[in-house]
Amino acid sequence: MNPTQTDAYLQRLGAEHRPSPTTEALRDLHLRHLQSVPFENLSIHLGEPVVLKEEALLDKVVGARRGGFCYELNGAFGLLLASLGYEVQLLAGRVHGDEGRLGIPYDHLALRVRTVDGDDLIADVGFGAHSHGPLGFGERGDQMDPGGTFRVVEVGEDFDVLRDGKPQYRLEQRPRTLPDFRAGAWWHSTSPESHFTRSLVCSRITADGGRITLSGRTLTTTDAEGRKEVRELGADEEALAVYRDGFGIGLSAVPTVRNPSRSGQFG
């Protein structure tokens, strides 16, 4: 990233100045990202390619002011952090599914970040409802966060990230590169077995610590105390207004779940 791109990314997050690569600044940027850049899979259903290249990620997240899913969000955030002077590694993960089954290889992308304060942290702005702040990589006790109680548990040479006692995903410690995740992104963008091809989602943390989520035409708002309000949207104009006003995404038509038997695009 060049300085102009870094400044534009920070502006996207509402950060007023370029911070030093400290732990405190990382926590601030992490939360700002979750509040400003939605977790969404709209590209899959709009027929847009998911391109895991640096310029494409920045064009989407910063230029088009869109969101994405883990490969895009953590991929872009990693570029920003590296440009600010953080030491960043991309880690491959497999998501825990039903009955303890693990997902495909390169199922998830998370970040290992070292700060100038000497802290070693897991940053993840691409897992939907998850921790609001980075987690201690070497911490093995409970880590309290507005998103829940988290714990990092060693599993052989890998480690599991748990939320409220439930395993979320298993991360490898070997650093990866962005192209390593292309097969995983292709599978999630095209396979009838991927939950991303079978459903629509757009979600972000709100300024008060709650969450707003649009799944198809179901709008769910949750406050900081966990109280939920769910309602079904009617006319297209109502759904488009939520995308625009709730997520900053301007669309000309309401996305619909595409036929999962059709192959999608990937670049």
C-alpha positions in Angstrom: 0.0 0.0 0.0 1.2 3.5 -0.7 0.6 6.4 1.7 -2.4 7.7 -0.2 -4.1 4.2 0.1 -3.3 4.0 3.8 -4.8 7.4 4.5 -7.9 6.5 2.4 -8.3 3.3 4.4 -8.0 5.1 7.7 -10.6 7.6 6.5 -12.9 4.7 5.7 -12.6 3.6 9.3 -13.1 7.1 10.7 -9.6 7.4 12.1 -8.4 11.0 12.1 -4.6 10.3 12.0 -2.1 7.7 11.2 -1.3 5.8 14.4 1.9 4.2 15.6 1.8 0.4 15.6 0.9 0.0 19.2 -1.5 -2.4 20.9 -3.8 0.3 21.9 -4.0 1.6 18.3 -4.6 -2.0 17.0 -7.6 -2.4 19.4 -9.0 0.9 18.2 -8.6 0.0 14.5 -10.0 -3.5 15.1 -13.2 -2.1 16.6 -13.5 0.7 14.0 -13.2 -1.9 11.2 -16.0 -4.1 12.7 -18.2 -1.0 13.0 -17.5 0.5 9.6 -16.9 -2.4 7.2 -19.7 -5.0 7.1 -19.2 -8.7 7.0 -21.2 -9.6 3.8 -21.3 -12.1 1.0 -23.3 -10.1 -1.5 -20.7 -10.5 -4.3 -21.5 -14.2 -4.5 -25.1 -13.5 -5.3 -24.5 -10.4 -7.4 -22.3 -12.3 -9.8 -19.2 -10.4 -8.8 -15.8 -12.2 -8.7 -14.0 -12.6 -5.4 -10.5 -11.5 -6.2 -7.8 -12.2 -3.7 -5.3 -9.6 -5.0 -4.1 -6.6 -3.0 -5.4 -3.9 -5.4 -8.8 -5.7 -5.8 -9.2 -5.9 -2.0 -8.5 -2.2 -1.6 -10.7 -1.2 -4.5 -13.6 -3.1 -2.9 -13.2 -2.2 0.8 -11.9 1.3 0.4 -12.8 2.5 -3.1 -16.3 1.0 -3.3 -16.9 1.1 0.4 -18.1 -2.5 0.5 -17.5 -5.3 2.9 -16.7 -8.9 2.3 -16.0 -12.2 4.0 -12.9 -13.4 5.9 -10.5 -13.6 3.0 -11.3 -10.1 1.9 -11.8 -8.4 5.2 -8.8 -9.8 7.0 -6.7 -9.7 3.8 -7.4 -6.0 3.4 -7.0 -5.3 7.2 -3.6 -7.1 7.1 -2.5 -4.8 4.3 -3.4 -1.7 6.3 -1.7 -3.0 9.5 1.5 -3.8 7.6 1.5 -0.3 6.0 1.3 1.1 9.5 4.4 -0.8 10.7 2.8 -3.8 12.4 4.3 -7.3 11.8 1.5 -9.3 10.2 1.2 -13.0 9.3 -1.8 -14.6 7.6 -2.9 -17.8 9.3 -5.1 -20.5 7.8 -8.0 -21.9 9.8 -10.8 -24.5 9.6 -14.1 -23.6 11.1 -15.7 -26.0 13.6 -19.1 -27.2 12.2 -21.8 -29.4 13.5 -20.8 -32.4 15.6 -17.2 -31.1 15.8 -16.5 -31.5 12.1 -13.9 -29.2 10.8 -14.4 -27.3 7.5 -12.2 -27.4 4.4 -8.5 -26.5 4.5 -8.1 -22.7 4.1 -11.7 -22.4 5.4 -10.8 -19.2 7.2 -8.2 -16.4 7.2 -7.1 -14.7 10.5 -4.2 -12.5 11.3 -1.3 -12.8 13.8 -0.1 -9.3 14.6 2.9 -8.2 16.6 3.0 -4.7 18.0 5.8 -2.4 19.0 4.8 -3.0 22.6 5.8 -6.6 22.2 2.3 -8.0 22.2 1.5 -11.0 20.0 -2.2 -10.9 19.0 -4.9 -12.6 16.9 -6.8 -10.0 14.9 -10.0 -11.1 13.1 -12.4 -8.7 11.5 -13.9 -11.3 9.2 -15.8 -13.9 11.3 -19.1 -12.2 11.7 -20.2 -12.2 15.4 -16.9 -12.6 17.1 -14.5 -10.7 19.5 -14.7 -6.9 19.3 -10.9 -6.7 19.9 -7.8 -8.7 19.1 -7.1 -11.8 21.3 -3.8 -12.6 23.0 -2.0 -15.3 20.9 -0.1 -16.7 23.9 -2.8 -16.2 26.5 -4.3 -19.5 27.6 -6.8 -18.2 30.2 -10.2 -16.6 29.7 -10.2 -13.4 27.6 -13.1 -11.2 28.3 -14.5 -9.2 25.4 -17.9 -7.5 24.7 -18.4 -10.3 22.1 -18.1 -13.0 24.7 -15.6 -15.0 26.8 -12.8 -16.2 24.6 -10.0 -18.8 25.1 -7.1 -19.9 23.0 -6.4 -23.7 23.4 -3.5 -25.6 22.0 -4.4 -28.6 19.9 -1.1 -30.3 18.9 0.8 -27.9 16.8 -2.4 -25.9 16.1 -4.8 -24.1 18.4 -8.5 -23.6 18.7 -10.3 -20.3 19.4 -13.3 -20.8 21.7 -16.1 -18.4 22.3 -18.2 -19.0 25.5 -16.8 -22.5 25.7 -17.6 -23.4 22.1 -14.8 -24.0 19.5 -15.1 -21.5 16.7 -12.2 -22.4 14.5 -8.8 -24.1 14.5 -5.7 -22.1 13.3 -2.4 -23.3 12.0 0.7 -21.4 13.2 2.5 -21.6 9.8 2.4 -18.2 8.0 0.6 -18.2 4.7 0.3 -15.8 1.7 -2.9 -14.4 0.2 -2.8 -16.6 -2.9 -2.9 -19.7 -0.7 -6.5 -18.9 0.2 -7.8 -18.8 -3.4 -9.0 -22.3 -3.4 -10.9 -21.8 -0.2 -12.5 -18.6 -1.5 -13.4 -20.3 -4.8 -15.1 -23.2 -2.8 -17.1 -20.9 -0.6 -18.1 -18.8 -3.6 -19.3 -21.7 -5.8 -20.0 -24.9 -3.9 -23.6 -25.9 -3.1 -22.3 -27.2 0.2 -21.0 -23.7 1.2 -23.4 -21.8 3.5 -22.3 -18.6 1.6 -23.9 -19.8 -1.6 -27.2 -20.7 0.2 -27.8 -17.5 2.1 -27.4 -13.8 2.1 -25.8 -11.9 5.0 -24.7 -8.4 5.8 -23.7 -7.6 9.3 -21.7 -5.1 11.4 -21.3 -3.9 15.0 -23.1 -0.7 15.8 -21.7 2.3 17.7 -23.4 1.3 20.9 -21.8 -2.2 20.9 -24.9 -3.9 19.4 -25.2 -5.4 16.0 -27.3 -5.0 12.9 -27.8 -7.9 10.5 -29.7 -8.3 7.3 -30.2 -11.9 6.2 -32.1 -11.9 3.0 -35.1 -9.7 4.0 -34.9 -10.5 7.7 -33.5 -7.5 9.7 -32.2 -8.3 13.1 -31.0 -5.5 15.5 -29.3 -6.4 18.8 -28.5 -3.9 21.5 -25.4 -4.0 23.7 -27.4 -6.0 26.4 -28.2 -8.7 23.9 -31.9 -7.8 23.4 -33.0 -8.6 19.8 -35.6 -7.2 17.5 -36.4 -9.1 14.3 -38.7 -8.0 11.5 -39.3 -8.9 7.9 -38.8 -6.3 5.3 -41.4 -5.8 2.6 -40.9 -3.7 -0.5 -37.5 -3.6 -2.3 -37.2 0.0 -1.4 -37.2 -0.9 2.3 -34.4 -3.4 1.9 -32.3 -1.1 -0.3 -32.7 1.6 2.3 -31.3 -0.7 5.0 -28.3 -1.6 2.8 -27.7 2.1 2.1 -28.4 3.6 5.6 -27.4 0.6 7.8 -24.3 -0.5 5.9 -23.3 2.3 3.5 -23.9 0.0 0.5 -25.7 1.5 -2.5 -27.4 -1.1 -4.6 -29.6 -0.8 -7.7 -31.5 -4.0 -6.9 -32.1 -6.2 -3.9 -29.8 -9.3 -4.1 -31.4 -12.7 -4.1 -29.8 -16.1 -3.3 -28.5 -17.4 -6.6 -29.0 -21.0 -7.8 -26.3 -22.9 -5.9 -26.0 -25.4 -8.7 -24.6 -22.6 -11.0 -20.9 -22.0 -10.9 -19.8 -18.6 -9.8 -16.8 -16.4 -10.7 -13.5 -16.3 -9.0 -10.3 -14.4 -9.8 
